[in-house]
Amino acid sequence: MPTTVEEKFKTIMEDEYEIRRMAVDYNILVIINLQLAKAVIDAIKNMREKKIEIKSLNEYHKTLKEVYW
């Protein structure tokens, strides 16, 4: 158990690194920032409310503002 502030900080940093490293190894999304978490939640909410429209690839290409190929 860490006793000094420096030891506690070091332990926290090591734990955070291990969590991020394992998330990468197992391809799991990790959100450690509250602003990012809110943005992800808002995006998921907006996608759930959006009506899904199925298009052919040609129809989709016609809706693009820029063509990259």
N, C-alpha and C positions, 0 to 999 in steps of 0.2 A: 504494500500500500504506500503510495507516494506521500511524502510528508511536507515537502517544501513546495512553494508555488512553481518553481522551475521544474520540479519532478512531475507535478500534476500536469503542467503544460506539455511536457515531453510525452507523458502517457496519453494525453488527449490527441496530440498530433500523430502518435504512432497508431492509435486506434482508428483515427480517421483515415490514415493512409491504408491500413489493412482493409477497412470497409470498402474504400474506393477500388483498391487492387483486386479484391475478390469479386466486386461487381463487374469489373472489366473481364476478369477470368471467366465468369459465368454468364456474361452478356445480360446483366441485370441493370436496369435504370436506377440510378441513385440521385436523389435530389437533396442537396444539403444547403440550399439557399431558399429562404422564404419567398423572395420575389419570384424566383424561378418556379417554385411550387405553385404559387398563385397563377402564374402565366400558364402553366401546364393544365391546371384545373379549369381555367377559363377556356382554354383551347378545346379540351375534352367536352366541356359543357356546350360550346358553340357547335362542335361537330355532331353531337347527339341531337341538337335541335334542328340541324340543317337537313333538308330533304335531299336524299340521295338521288342523283340523276345518272342514268347509265347512257354512255355515248360510245360510238365507235371511235377508233383511234383517229380516223380522218376527221370526224366531227370535232374531236378534242383539239386537233392541230389547227383547225379553222378558228378556234376561240383564242388561240395564243396571240399576244400582242407582238411578240418577237419570235422569229423562227431562228433557231441556233444551228441549223444544218442546211 
